[in-house]
């Protein structure tokens, strides 16, 4: 399987409703970083009230 964004081999794949999408390592990291900075994730964190122990 190839990356959805480029021609590299996919390192990760996700499937939903019979549609499978792959991402190479670089594009996977890019997507995770974008998600980490998103308001949607911040809202989810507030809803589930995540507590971290450090």
C-alpha positions in Angstrom: 0.0 0.0 0.0 1.2 3.5 -0.8 0.9 6.7 1.2 -2.2 8.7 0.5 -0.1 11.9 0.1 3.0 10.6 -1.7 4.4 7.6 -3.5 6.3 6.1 -0.5 5.2 2.8 1.0 2.7 3.2 3.8 3.9 2.6 7.3 0.4 2.9 8.8 -3.0 2.2 7.5 -6.5 2.9 8.7 -9.8 1.5 7.5 -13.4 2.8 7.9 -16.5 1.7 6.0 -14.4 -0.4 3.7 -12.1 2.4 2.7 -8.4 1.9 3.6 -5.9 4.7 3.6 -2.2 4.5 4.2 0.4 7.0 5.4 4.2 6.9 5.3 6.1 7.7 8.4 6.6 11.4 7.5 2.9 12.1 6.7 1.7 10.1 9.7 3.8 12.4 12.0 2.5 15.5 10.2 -1.1 14.4 10.7 -0.5 13.5 14.4 1.2 16.9 15.0 -1.8 18.6 13.4 -4.2 16.6 15.6 -2.3 17.4 18.7 -2.6 21.1 18.0 -6.3 21.0 17.1 -9.2 22.5 19.0 -11.1 19.3 18.5 -8.6 17.3 20.5 -8.6 20.0 23.2 -12.4 19.8 23.5 -12.2 16.0 23.8 -9.6 16.3 26.5 -11.8 18.7 28.4 -14.8 16.3 28.1 -13.0 13.3 29.4 -10.9 15.3 31.9 -7.6 13.6 31.4 -5.3 13.7 34.4 -1.6 13.0 34.0 0.8 11.8 36.6 4.3 13.0 36.1 
